[in-house]
Structure formats: C-alpha cells, structure tokens
C-alpha cells in the first residue's frame, strides 16, 4: 500500500492485491513387472565438418532371444558448438528410431511390447 499526503489535506492511497493459489496433487504409477536386461552391440560414427560442427550416426542391436526377441535403435544427429550467457555449450539436434519386441509371462499375466517409436531429439551439453 502506498500512502501519499499532500499539503492541501488530500490523501491518495493505492493498493494492489496478489492472490496465490496452492494446490496439491499426488500420482501413483506402479511399474508392474515389465523389466528385462538384454545384451547389445552397436557402433558410433562421427564426422567433423568443421571446427565446431559435426554429423553423427549411432546404431545398436540387441536382444537376440536372451530377454527380448530383438531390439534396435538408430540415431542421426547434427551437433554444433555455441555459447549461452557466456558459457560454451554443445547442442545436438537429430532424429531417433527405436524398436522393441519383448514379451513375458509375469505375475499379472502375459505382458509385452512390440513397437517402433521415432521422432526428433535435441540435447545440450554445458562446458565450463
């Protein structure tokens, strides 16, 4: 509240009210029993196009019937060095495809995943 008095006897008062609402929410997401561990093999290729630019290709393949039948992943990226608020960083944009084929008989019945996901990816590494 601001209160100012003038010599002529006039009073001016300004006030501002800020309302803050606080709420709580709780969520439970039990994971069930869908867990597995697989062996995998992969490779990574990186080509520097200049002092601060690079192209990358990564791929891995796994499962081989150990836990999942077969899984694979392919990632293609473009990376570059830049600065943000005086801090050097390395930024990466790209595209990723991931496939999983897994099924098991667990304590809640038969569970499984047989899917392919793909889409853009972005990442930043800060260096100081």
Number of C-alpha atoms within 10 A of each C-alpha: 8 8 9 10 10 8 6 6 7 8 10 10 9 8 7 7 6 5 6 6 5 5 5 4 4 4 5 5 5 6 7 10 13 16 10 12 10 15 12 13 10 12 10 12 10 14 11 13 12 8 8 11 16 16 17 16 17 15 17 15 18 20 20 13 13 12 17 21 15 18 21 18 18 18 19 20 20 19 21 18 16 14 12 8 5 8 10 14 15 16 18 19 15 17 15 17 15 17 17 19 17 20 16 16 11 13 10 9 8 10 14 14 13 13 11 13 10 13 10 12 13 12 11 13 11 13 9 7
